[in-house]
Amino acid sequence: MSRVFRAYNVWPDFPSISISGEACSLDCRHCGGVYLKDMAQATTPNQLVTLCTRLKEEGARGVLLSGGCDRQGQMLNLEKMLPAVRKIHEMDLIIKLHTGFVDARMARKIAEAGVDIASMEMVGDSKTIKLIFGIDATAEDYLDTFINLWNAGIPHICPHVCVGLHEGKLKGETTALELLKTEIKPSTIAIIVLRPTKGTKLARIRPPAGEDVEKTVAYARKLFPKTKIILGALRPRGSELKGNLEKRLDIEIGALEGGIDGAEVPSKEMLAEVLSRGFKVKKIQAYGVLPVEYEDRVRSEF
């Protein structure tokens, strides 16, 4: 019997929306607000409901809600937007939320708003947190957010672990995974890879190698043998590798060797490799953290 490899593509069925517009107080070294510019923007509850109503009419099956953070790492505008999020939930759109840091009270309000999937990076080293995000926080502070989301009863908790976040070097990834293992049961773990991005302070950094990705994925698979693990879209894929397809494929194959169950926007070369290994490819129009039981709510095909 063939094993299934899930290949995810988000557009146009699962658009991303920034609830802070282009505003962010952190100026993280690997992002610098660049990614907010690629999102649709809705900074008031009315704007959010109007936008999602239109997206639903145009065929969207879900939305990613994200945005910038304040200096404490909390999502800008989040609390005031939650009544609108509830209205989106009632439209039968799948809601994925990048939460930022949340306490127990906010986690309960997020759950009450009908969020289906809660995601945030899980960082395992305090020096990395300070270096990249400029926040005086610890790995335990990140873990506390996931515990709060878990205890609030949000259906699906999906941490993101970034390979090479410490300026391209492995540092804290295994600790991040170990801490998650002690406290929660993730629905999906997304492994992302530091992407040197034009316009950021790490634009010229050397990205992690495929073997670094393989080590991290393999460790995640060891700790979470039955959890869906995917390679996220945020990874070196294009101009930052100066057209070097071999390096891009090295990262993808490293993730495959480590034991991923799927990948967002896999290259055609990766899919060819997957097929050569005896997998059956299921193409899904959604984010990779989409729960398996939600797949009948989105477009998919073998």
C-alpha positions, 0 to 999 in steps of 0.5 A: 500500500502506497504511503501518502505525501501531502503537497500543500498550496495555499493560493487562492483558497487560503489567503493570509491577512495581516490584522495590523497592516504593515505595523510591527514594533519588533523589527526582527532580524529575519523578517523586518516586516517584509512578509507583512507587505505580502498579506491582505490587510484588515486593521479594524473588525469591520474591514476584516469581516468585509474582506472575509465575506468577499473572500468566501464569495470568491471561493476561499475555504479558510484564512490565515490571520497574522500580523505584527507584534508589540515590544512584548511579542503580543499580536497587535489588534488581536483582542479587538478583532476577536468578535470579528473572528467569531463572525468569520468562524460562523461563515464556515471558513477555517481559521488559522491564527498566528497568536503571538504570546498569549496568557490564559485569559487571551487563550480562552478568548481565542478559543471562544472566537472559534479559531481552529488552528493556533500557531506560533514559532517555538524557540528553544534558546534565550540568546536566539530570542534576544538576538533575532526578536529583540525580546527578553524572553525564554523558551519557557515563555514560548512554551507557556503560550502553547500550554495556555492555548492547549488548556483553552481547548483550541482544537489544533495547536501547531508549533513552528520550529525554525531550523537555523534561526540563530543566524543560520546555525543550529541552536535550540531546535532540539530543546524547543521540540523537547519542551513541546513534548513535555506539555502538549500534543501538537496536531501538526509540527511545521519545520521551517528554515531560516530564509535570507530575505532581501530587505532584512538584517539577515539578507546575506546570511548563509542558510542552513544546509540540508543535513541541518534540516534532516537532523531537526526533522529526524529528532522531531519524528523521534519525539513525535512518531505519530504526529504530522510533520511538514516542511513549511513554505518559509524556507530558502527556495528562490533568489536567495539561493541565486538560482541554485536549485541544487541547494533548494533541493538539498533542503527539501530532500533533507526534510524528506530523509528526516521523515516529513509527511508533506511540504508546502509548495514543494518543487517539481524536483521534490515531487519527482523524488517523492514519487520515486520513493513510492509515495502517493501524492495528495495535492491539497489547497491549504496550509500544511497545518491543516488537520487531516480531518479537515481535508474534506473541507478544502480542495484536494486530489491525488 
